[in-house]
Amino acid sequence: MEKTIITMSSITYAMKAKEYLNSMGYRCDVERTRKNIGSGCGYSIIIRVHPDLVTPLLDRAGIPYKGIYRL
């Protein structure tokens, strides 16, 4: 299954996103952002579903993110 990296604006938001998405039934993990991807706080969430399914949830919950990178 494809993975998507969503870079976050802070570790706090990465943890909030993980907790929120997991509670909504979308498994995700927090990990350090790869050096060749984006900028920001250095943390990302990793999801295994299409980002169009989760980014509206993050927007609605007021959890900001920086970028989306499909692997």
N, C-alpha and C positions, 0 to 999 in steps of 0.2 A: 504494500500500500504506500502511496506517496506521502511524504511528510511535507508540512509547511511550517516555516519559521516565521513567527510574528515578533518583530523586535519591539521592545517596550521602552517607555520613557523613564522607568525607574524599576528597581527591584521590588519596591512596594506594589507597583501596579502589576508586575509580572506575577507576584504571589496572589494578588486579588483576582487577577484574570484566571489563574489556575483554579483557585477555590471556586470561583463563580462558574466557570465552564464545567468543571467536574460535577458541581451540584446540578447542572442542567443536562448531565448525561454525556458530555463530550470529554473524553479522556485527553488530558494534555499534561505536559511536563514543563518544568522550568529548567533552563540550562544557560550556560554562558554563551553569548553570541559569538559565532565564529568570526575570526579576525577579518575574513574576506567579505563579510556581510555587514552593511550598514554602520551606524554609529549610535551613540546614545549611552545608556547606562551600562551596557555590556551584558544585559540579560534578555532572554527571549522566551517565549512559550513555543512549544512544539506541538502541533496538532496533526491528526491523521485523517482529517476530513477536509472537504473543500472549504477554503477560507470564507466564501460567501455565506456559509452556514453560521459561522461564529462571529464574524466582524460586526454584523448588525446587533448581536447580543452585547458585545463589548461597547458599542456606541450607545446603546440604550442604557447600559449600566454606568455610563460615564467613565469607562476605563480607557484612557488614551493609549495608542500604540503608534509606533514610528513607521514601520514598513512591513511588507509581506513578501516572502521569498519562497517559491515552490521548489522543492528538490526533486 
